[in-house]
C-alpha cells in the first residue's frame, strides 16, 4: 500500500509524466521564440532558401532534433505570412488599405501593381498538387516591412490576416514529429499543427501522408495549408477516389512532398499497386511518415475494418432473380412463424428482466410478488413455444452476425417452388447460397440505413453502400459473395457482375507499414493503453492556448 501513497505524493511534487514532457516542450518553444526577430527580418526568397540550407546541414550530419528551434521559427513565420498576412491581397477579401501609414500604403500599392502585371502560375513544378492556375497574389514577394505593418494593425493571431502558430501548436508539431499522438482540444487549430511536423520530416528527406476523415476535409486542409508549403519551397497535393481523380493525375500527386488523403484512398492505392505487373505502373511510391487526424477513430474504432479490392467472380450471370423470387416465397410462408417467435422473444426478455429485478431488489417484501410474476411468464413461455412449433421455420436469421441460414424445410420448400429438381445436383448447386444472400438482403440490410438507391453515372438507378462509421456514400464499392446482387434484385435495379476478393488488408496492418506514425485528436488519453500496446505510440495531452473557464464536473450515473 506504500507505493500508491508515494506515487500520489510524487505527482504533487514532480508532476505527472505528461506535465514534465510539456515543460520540456515549453523550454524548446522559448528557444523558438528567440529566433523570431532574425527570421522576421528575412525576405520571402531568403525564407524559402532556408529549406535547402536546412537540408544541406542534415545531409552533412547535423541532427534534425538539434535544429528544431530554428526550423520551427522559420515554419512559424512562413505560416503567418502565407496563410495569414498575404490575405490582404486577396481580391475576394475585405482589407482596407487606407488604414495603413503612408509609407506602408506605398509598399502595398507597389506589391499590388506587381500582382497585376504577373500572370497566374501553371499548376505544375513548384505548384505541383494544384488543380488550377495559381493567382499571382499567392506567390509574389512581399517586403518584410509590410508584414510588420500588418502585425501592428492586427496584433492578435486570428483569421483572416494572421496565422502565427501559438506556443501550444508548436508543441503539437514537435509531438507529431517525434512520432507521438497529440491530444488537443477542439478548436485549438490541429489543421495548422500537422504542416509544422510535415516540414521537419520533409527536411529529413521523407514524404508525409496527412490522413483526414473524408474527401471534403482532404481538399479543404490541403488548399488551406498549400501556401505555407509553397512559401518554404515544398509541394502539397490531395488524392481522391478513382471516380473523382484520373489515375495519371493521382500518380503525379504522389510526387509531392506532402500528400493529403483519406485512410481508404491511401490503403486502396497500396492494394492496387500490389496488383500491378510492373513498378512503373504503381502510384504510391513509399510509406515513410503518416500523420492521422482523428487518430482514435481511425486506429482504434476502425482498426479491424478490412480494405478490400474485388474482381469479377463468374464468367456467367448467376440466377439472382430466381433466388430473390424464392426468398420472397419463403418469407411469405414464414410470416406466421415470425409472429409467434416475436412473442416468444418478448417473453424471454420479460423473464430476463424479472430475474434481474429479483437479484437486485432492495425491498425484499416485493420479491415474492416478482417470483410469482416470473413463474407466470415461464408457464406462458411454454405455451408460446408450443404455439410457435405449430408453424414451419424455413430459415434462421442472426441479426448480430448479419447472417441467414436455410433450414432443411426451407430447402425442400424452395425446391418444390422452383421445380428444377435437387439444389445439390448440377447447375442448381449455387441456388442455396444465392437464396441465403437474398434472405439477408431482405431481413438484415435496410434501405436508407445500410444503402441507398440513387442514379449512377449513366443515369440508371443503382445500389450505393452507406459507410456505417461516417454515414457517407461509398460510390463504386460492392458487397462480396453475391450479397450486393441480392440487394439489387430486391430493389429491382440493374444487377452488376458479382465480385470476389482480390486483395485485402486491415487498417491496423496498413498503418504498421509506415516507418513513422503519428496522430492528433481531441480524445486520445482514454485509449492511451491501446495506442501504446498496439502501435507503440505515446499520448501527450497538450494544454489549451487560453485557460479553460468552463468547470467540468464528474458525471452522475443514475
C-alpha positions in Angstrom: 0.0 0.0 0.0 3.0 2.3 0.4 3.7 2.6 -3.4 0.3 4.3 -4.3 0.7 6.7 -1.5 4.3 7.6 -2.6 3.1 7.8 -6.2 0.4 10.4 -5.4 2.9 12.4 -3.3 5.5 12.3 -6.1 3.0 13.5 -8.6 2.2 16.5 -6.4 5.8 17.4 -6.1 7.2 16.5 -9.5 4.0 16.5 -11.7 2.9 13.7 -14.0 5.0 12.4 -16.8 2.8 14.4 -19.2 3.4 17.6 -17.2 7.2 17.0 -17.3 7.1 16.5 -21.1 5.0 19.6 -21.7 7.5 21.6 -19.6 10.4 20.3 -21.7 8.5 21.3 -24.9 7.8 24.7 -23.5 11.6 25.2 -22.9 12.1 24.4 -26.6 9.3 26.8 -27.6 11.2 29.6 -25.7 14.2 28.8 -27.9 11.9 29.0 -31.0 10.8 32.5 -29.9 14.4 33.7 -29.6 14.9 33.0 -33.3 11.8 35.0 -34.3 13.5 38.5 -34.6 16.1 37.2 -37.0 13.6 35.2 -39.1 11.0 38.0 -39.3 13.7 40.2 -40.9 14.2 37.8 -43.8 12.7 38.4 -47.2 10.4 35.8 -48.8 13.2 34.4 -51.0 15.5 34.2 -48.0 12.9 32.4 -46.0 12.4 29.9 -48.8 16.1 29.4 -49.1 16.2 28.2 -45.5 14.7 24.9 -46.6 17.7 24.0 -48.8 20.1 25.2 -46.1 18.5 23.0 -43.5 18.6 20.0 -45.9 22.3 20.5 -46.5 23.0 20.7 -42.8 21.1 17.5 -42.1 22.9 15.7 -45.0 26.2 17.0 -43.6 25.4 15.1 -40.4 23.7 17.6 -38.2 20.8 16.3 -36.1 17.4 17.5 -37.1 16.3 17.3 -33.5 19.0 19.9 -32.5 17.7 22.2 -35.3 14.1 22.2 -34.0 14.1 25.7 -32.6 15.5 27.3 -35.8 13.3 25.1 -38.1 10.1 25.8 -36.2 10.9 29.5 -36.1 11.1 29.5 -39.9 7.9 27.5 -40.1 6.0 29.8 -37.7 7.0 32.8 -39.8 6.1 31.2 -43.1 2.7 30.1 -41.7 1.9 33.7 -40.5 3.0 35.3 -43.8 1.5 32.9 -46.4 -1.7 31.7 -44.7 -2.4 34.9 -42.8 -0.9 38.2 -43.7 -0.9 37.6 -47.5 -4.7 37.5 -47.5 -4.6 41.4 -47.6 -4.1 41.0 -51.3 -7.0 38.5 -51.8 -9.4 40.1 -54.4 -12.3 38.5 -52.6 -11.2 39.8 -49.2 -12.3 43.0 -47.4 -8.9 44.5 -46.4 -9.0 48.3 -46.4 -5.5 49.7 -47.3 -6.5 53.2 -46.2 -5.7 52.2 -42.6 -2.0 51.8 -43.5 0.6 54.5 -42.8 1.7 56.4 -46.0 5.0 54.5 -46.3 3.3 51.2 -45.8 0.5 52.2 -48.2 3.1 52.9 -50.8 4.6 49.4 -50.3 1.1 47.9 -50.6 0.4 49.7 -53.9 3.8 48.6 -55.2 3.1 44.9 -54.5 -0.5 45.3 -55.9 1.0 46.7 -59.1 3.4 43.7 -59.4 0.5 41.3 -58.9 -1.5 43.0 -61.7 1.5 42.6 -64.0 2.1 38.9 -63.1 0.3 36.1 -64.9 -1.2 33.2 -62.9 1.2 30.3 -62.5 0.6 26.9 -64.1 -0.3 24.0 -61.7 3.0 22.2 -62.2 6.6 22.0 -60.9 6.7 24.3 -57.8 2.9 24.3 -57.8 2.5 20.6 -58.3 -0.7 19.4 -56.5 -2.8 22.4 -57.5 -5.8 21.7 -59.7 -6.0 25.1 -61.4 -3.7 28.1 -62.2 -2.4 29.8 -59.0 -3.2 33.6 -58.8 -0.2 35.9 -58.6 -1.2 37.3 -55.1 -0.4 33.9 -53.7 3.3 33.9 -54.7 4.5 37.5 -55.5 7.2 38.6 -53.0 6.0 40.9 -50.2 8.5 43.3 -48.4 9.1 42.4 -44.7 8.2 46.0 -43.7 4.7 45.4 -45.0 4.4 42.2 -43.0 5.4 44.1 -39.9 2.8 46.9 -40.6 0.0 44.3 -40.8 1.2 42.8 -37.5 0.9 46.2 -35.8 -2.7 46.6 -37.2 -3.6 43.0 -36.2 -1.5 42.0 -33.2 -3.8 39.0 -32.3 -3.3 35.9 -34.4 -6.6 35.0 -35.9 -8.1 34.8 -39.4 -8.1 36.2 -41.9 -4.9 38.3 -41.6 -2.9 36.4 -39.0 -1.9 32.8 -38.7 1.0 32.8 -36.4 1.1 29.4 -34.6 0.6 29.6 -30.9 3.1 28.0 -28.5 0.8 25.0 -27.9 0.6 24.5 -31.7 4.4 24.5 -31.9 4.3 21.8 -29.1 1.8 19.9 -31.2 4.1 20.0 -34.2 7.0 18.7 -32.1 4.9 15.9 -30.6 3.8 14.7 -34.1 7.4 14.9 -35.5 8.6 12.7 -32.7 6.0 10.0 -33.7 3.5 10.5 -30.9 -0.2 11.4 -30.5 -1.1 14.9 -29.7 -4.3 15.3 -27.8 -5.6 18.8 -28.4 -9.0 20.1 -27.6 -11.4 21.0 -30.3 -10.8 24.5 -31.7 -7.1 24.5 -30.8 -6.0 24.5 -34.5 -4.9 21.0 -35.4 -5.0 21.9 -39.1 -2.0 24.2 -38.5 -0.2 21.7 -36.4 0.2 19.0 -39.0 2.1 21.1 -41.6 4.6 22.1 -38.9 5.5 18.5 -38.3 5.5 17.8 -42.0 8.2 20.5 -42.6 10.8 18.9 -40.4 10.0 15.4 -41.8 10.4 16.6 -45.4 13.7 18.2 -44.4 14.9 14.7 -43.5 14.0 13.5 -47.0 10.7 11.9 -46.1 7.4 12.1 -47.9 4.5 12.7 -45.5 0.9 11.4 -45.8 -1.6 13.5 -43.9 -4.7 11.5 -43.3 -8.1 13.1 -42.7 -11.6 11.6 -42.3 -13.3 12.4 -45.6 -12.7 13.8 -49.1 -14.0 17.2 -48.3 -11.6 17.8 -45.5 -8.8 16.3 -47.6 -9.2 19.1 -50.2 -10.0 21.8 -47.7 -7.0 21.2 -45.5 -4.6 20.9 -48.5 -5.9 24.1 -50.1 -5.7 26.0 -46.8 -2.1 25.0 -46.0 -0.7 24.9 -49.5 0.5 28.5 -49.3 2.6 27.5 -46.3 4.3 24.6 -48.1 4.9 26.7 -51.2 6.4 29.6 -49.1 9.1 27.1 -47.9 9.7 25.5 -51.3 7.7 22.4 -50.8 4.8 20.9 -52.8 1.5 19.5 -51.4 -1.3 17.6 -53.1 -4.5 15.8 -52.4 -5.6 12.3 -53.6 -9.2 11.3 -54.2 -11.2 8.2 -55.3 -10.9 7.0 -58.9 -14.3 8.4 -59.9 -13.1 11.9 -58.8 -9.4 11.8 -59.9 -7.9 10.2 -63.1 -5.0 7.7 -62.4 -2.4 9.9 -64.2 -3.3 12.9 -62.0 -3.1 10.8 -58.8 0.3 9.4 -59.9 1.6 13.0 -60.3 0.2 14.0 -56.9 2.2 11.2 -55.2 5.4 13.0 -56.3 4.5 15.9 -53.9 6.4 16.3 -50.6 3.2 16.2 -48.6 0.1 14.3 -49.7 -3.4 14.7 -48.1 -5.9 11.8 -48.4 -8.3 9.5 -46.5 -7.3 6.2 -45.0 -9.4 4.3 -47.6 -7.7 6.0 -50.5 -4.1 5.5 -49.2 -5.0 1.9 -48.4 -6.6 1.1 -51.7 -3.8 2.7 -53.6 -1.4 0.4 -51.7 -3.6 -2.7 -52.6 -3.9 -1.6 -56.3 -0.1 -1.1 -56.5 0.4 -4.7 -55.3 -1.7 -5.9 -58.2 0.2 -4.0 -60.8 2.5 -6.0 -63.1 5.4 -3.5 -63.1 6.8 -0.9 -60.7 6.3 1.8 -63.4 2.5 1.3 -63.1 2.5 1.9 -59.3 1.5 5.3 -57.9 2.2 5.1 -54.2 6.0 5.2 -54.1 6.6 4.9 -50.4 5.1 4.9 -46.9 7.5 6.8 -44.8 5.6 9.1 -42.4 1.8 9.3 -41.7 0.1 11.9 -39.6 -3.5 10.8 -38.9 -6.3 13.2 -37.9 -8.9 11.8 -35.5 -6.4 9.1 -34.8 -8.6 7.4 -32.1 -11.4 6.8 -34.6 -9.1 5.5 -37.3 -6.5 3.4 -35.4 -8.8 2.1 -32.6 -12.5 2.2 -33.7 -11.9 1.1 -37.3 -8.7 -0.8 -36.8 -10.1 -4.2 -37.8 -12.0 -2.9 -40.7 -10.7 -4.5 -43.9 -9.9 -2.6 -47.1 -11.0 -5.0 -49.9 -10.4 -4.9 -53.7 -12.7 -7.2 -55.6 -12.8 -8.6 -59.2 -15.4 -10.5 -61.3 -16.3 -13.8 -59.7 -18.1 -15.5 -62.6 -17.9 -15.8 -66.4 -21.7 -16.1 -66.5 -24.6 -14.4 -64.7 -26.0 -16.5 -61.8 -29.8 -16.7 -61.3 -30.2 -13.8 -58.8 -33.8 -13.1 -59.9 -34.8 -16.7 -59.2 -33.1 -16.6 -55.8 -34.9 -13.4 -55.0 -38.3 -14.8 -56.0 -37.7 -18.0 -53.9 -36.6 -15.9 -50.9 -39.7 -13.8 -51.1 -41.8 -17.0 -51.3 -40.1 -18.4 -48.1 -40.5 -15.1 -46.3 -44.3 -15.1 -47.1 -44.6 -18.7 -45.9 -42.7 -17.9 -42.6 -44.9 -14.9 -41.6 -46.9 -16.9 -39.0 -43.7 -18.4 -37.5 -42.1 -15.0 -37.3 -45.1 -13.6 -35.5 -45.1 -16.5 -33.0 -41.4 -16.1 -32.5 -41.7 -12.4 -31.7 -44.0 -13.3 -28.8 -41.5 -15.9 -27.6 -38.6 -13.4 -27.7 -40.7 -10.8 -25.9 -41.5 -13.2 -23.2 -37.8 -14.2 -22.8 -36.9 -10.5 -22.4 -39.5 -10.2 -19.7 -38.2 -13.3 -17.9 -34.7 -12.0 -18.0 -35.8 -8.6 -16.7 -37.7 -10.2 -13.8 -34.8 -12.4 -12.9 -32.6 -9.3 -12.7 -35.2 -7.4 -10.6 -35.2 -10.3 -8.1 -31.4 -10.4 -7.8 -31.2 -6.6 -7.3 -34.3 -6.0 -5.3 -33.6 -3.8 -2.3 -37.1 -4.1 -0.9 -37.3 -7.9 -0.1 -41.0 -7.7 0.5 -41.5 -7.3 -3.2 -39.5 -10.5 -4.1 -42.5 -12.9 -3.6 -44.6 -10.9 -6.0 -41.8 -10.8 -8.5 -41.3 -14.5 -8.3 -45.0 -15.1 -8.8 -44.8 -13.0 -12.0 -41.7 -14.9 -13.1 -43.4 -18.3 -12.7 -46.4 -17.0 -14.6 -44.2 -15.8 -17.5 -42.3 -19.1 -17.6 -45.5 -21.0 -17.8 -46.7 -18.7 -20.6 -43.3 -19.2 -22.4 -44.0 -22.9 -22.7 -47.4 -22.2 -24.3 -45.9 -19.7 -26.7 -43.2 -22.1 -27.7 -45.8 -24.8 -28.4 -47.8 -22.3 -30.5 -44.6 -21.4 -32.5 -43.9 -25.1 -33.1 -47.2 -25.4 -34.9 -45.7 -23.3 -37.7 -42.8 -24.1 -40.1 -39.5 -22.3 -40.0 -37.8 -22.1 -43.4 -34.8 -20.0 -42.5 -33.0 -18.7 -39.5 -31.7 -15.1 -39.2 -28.9 -13.9 -36.8 -29.0 -10.1 -36.9 -26.0 -9.7 -34.7 -23.9 -11.7 -37.1 -25.8 -10.4 -40.2 -26.3 -14.0 -41.3 -29.2 -16.0 -42.7 -29.3 -19.8 -42.9 -31.8 -22.1 -44.7 -33.3 -24.9 -42.8 -34.0 -28.4 -44.3 -37.7 -27.5 -44.6 -36.6 -24.3 -46.4 -34.5 -26.1 -48.9 -37.4 -28.6 -49.5 -40.0 -25.9 -50.0 -37.7 -23.9 -52.3 -37.0 -27.0 -54.4 -40.7 -27.6 -54.7 -41.5 -24.0 -55.6 -38.6 -23.7 -58.2 -39.5 -27.0 -59.9 -35.9 -27.5 -61.0 -35.1 -30.7 -59.1 -32.4 -31.0 -56.4 -30.4 -27.9 -55.4 -27.4 -30.1 -54.8 -27.0 -31.5 -58.3 -25.5 -29.9 -61.5 -26.2 -26.3 -62.3 -28.5 -25.8 -59.3 -25.8 -26.1 -56.7 -25.4 -22.4 -56.3 -29.0 -21.7 -55.5 -28.9 -22.4 -51.7 -26.1 -19.8 -51.4 -27.9 -17.3 -53.6 -31.1 -17.7 -51.6 -29.4 -17.2 -48.3 -27.9 -14.0 -49.6 -31.3 -12.9 -50.8 -32.8 -13.6 -47.4 -30.0 -11.5 -45.8 -30.8 -8.7 -48.3 -34.5 -8.7 -47.2 -34.1 -9.3 -43.5 -30.8 -7.8 -42.4 -30.0 -4.9 -44.8 -32.3 -1.9 -44.8 -32.7 0.7 -47.4 -31.6 4.2 -46.3 -29.7 2.8 -43.5 -27.2 0.3 -44.9 -27.5 1.5 -48.5 -29.4 3.9 -50.7 -30.8 3.7 -54.2 -29.6 6.5 -56.4 -28.8 7.3 -60.1 -25.4 6.2 -61.2 -23.0 7.9 -63.7 -25.2 6.6 -66.6 -28.4 7.9 -65.0 -29.8 4.4 -64.2 -30.6 3.5 -60.6 -28.0 1.7 -58.6 -27.4 0.5 -55.0 -24.8 2.6 -53.2 -23.4 1.3 -49.8 -23.5 3.7 -46.9 -20.4 3.8 -44.7 -21.6 2.8 -41.2 -18.8 4.8 -39.5 -19.2 8.1 -41.3 -22.7 7.9 -42.9 -21.2 8.9 -46.3 -21.9 7.2 -49.6 -19.3 4.7 -50.8 -19.6 5.1 -54.5 -18.2 2.3 -56.6 -18.0 -0.2 -53.6 -19.8 -3.5 -53.6 -20.6 -6.2 -51.0 -19.0 -9.5 -52.0 -20.2 -13.1 -52.4 -23.4 -12.1 -54.2 -24.9 -10.0 -51.4 -24.7 -6.8 -53.5 -26.5 -8.5 -56.4 -29.1 -9.9 -54.0 -29.8 -6.3 -52.8 -30.0 -5.1 -56.4 -32.5 -7.9 -57.2 -34.5 -6.9 -54.1 -34.7 -3.3 -55.2 -35.4 -4.1 -58.8 -32.4 -2.2 -60.2 -29.9 -3.5 -62.9 -27.8 -6.2 -61.5 -24.0 -5.8 -61.7 -21.4 -8.6 -62.1 -20.6 -10.4 -58.9 -17.2 -9.8 -57.4 -14.6 -11.8 -55.4 -11.8 -10.6 -53.1 -8.6 -10.0 -55.0 -6.6 -8.1 -52.3 -7.3 -7.1 -48.7 -5.6 -5.5 -45.7 -7.0 -4.2 -42.4 -6.5 -0.6 -41.4 -4.4 -1.6 -38.5 -2.0 -3.6 -40.6 -1.8 -0.9 -43.2 -0.6 1.8 -40.8 2.0 -0.6 -39.4 3.7 -0.4 -42.9 4.8 3.2 -42.2 8.2 4.0 -40.9 6.9 6.7 -38.6 3.3 7.0 -37.4 1.8 10.0 -35.5 -1.7 11.4 -34.9 -3.9 14.0 -33.3 -7.3 14.1 -31.8 -9.3 15.7 -29.1 -9.9 12.4 -27.2 -6.9 10.1 -27.1 -6.0 9.9 -23.4 -8.8 7.3 -22.7 -7.3 5.0 -25.3 -3.6 5.6 -24.3 -3.1 2.0 -23.3 -4.4 0.6 -26.6 -2.2 3.0 -28.6 0.9 2.0 -26.7 0.2 -1.7 -26.8 -0.9 -2.0 -30.4 1.1 0.7 -32.2 3.8 1.7 -29.7 2.5 5.3 -29.6 2.6 7.6 -26.6 -0.2 10.1 -26.0 0.7 13.7 -25.0 -2.1 15.9 -23.6 -1.3 19.5 -24.7 -2.8 22.3 -22.7 -5.1 24.9 -24.4 -3.8 28.2 -25.6 -6.0 30.1 -23.2 -7.0 28.5 -19.8 -10.5 26.9 -19.9 -13.0 28.8 -18.0 -15.7 26.1 -18.0 -15.8 23.9 -14.9 -16.1 20.2 -15.9 -17.6 18.2 -13.2 -17.7 14.4 -12.8 -20.6 12.5 -14.5 -23.5 11.4 -12.3 -24.8 7.9 -13.1 -28.4 7.2 -12.1 
